[in-house]
């Protein structure tokens, strides 16, 4: 969970609930981060894994740790392990965008394999 609050917001993440605000189709937090980070993406992936009713072809799922401080979990993921042709990052809110990044992404070097 990313625990950040706006300047002037009084909130104790250890004891206070997240105050949710609906703005049209969006749910947002009032004065703080929503705290879900990529929890919604993980929940969606787990729901697909668990469902007997969602039609799909073969799928591979990758869950990594430590994305906030430099993607070290992803950096240690063995190359060549995945066979998937397409990649879908569920940790972004932009449509039609492939997101490879995070708060710690400035320390990350992208590379391709031949």
C-alpha positions, 0 to 999 in steps of 0.5 A: 500500500502506498500511504501518501496524503495531501499537505494539510490532510490529517490522516493516520494510515494505521488507524483511520479508514480511507475516505472514498469519494465518487467522481462520476465513474471514478472512485477516489480517496479524499485527501490521501492515496486510495491505498489500493496501488495495483490491488485492483489489477491483482484482484482482476487477475485472481478472479480470472484464475479462479473463474470457471466461467470466463472464456480465455486461452492460455494465460501466464500471470506474474506478480512481483514485489518492491516496485516502489523502490526500483522494480527489484522484484521484476529485475530478478525475474528469470528471463525466458520463463514466460512464453506469452506473446502479449503483455498486459500491465494492470498497474496503470490507469491509462487506456491504450498504454503499456506502462513499464514504470513505478515510483522506483523506475528511475533506477531501472534499465529496460532491455530486450532479449534476442 
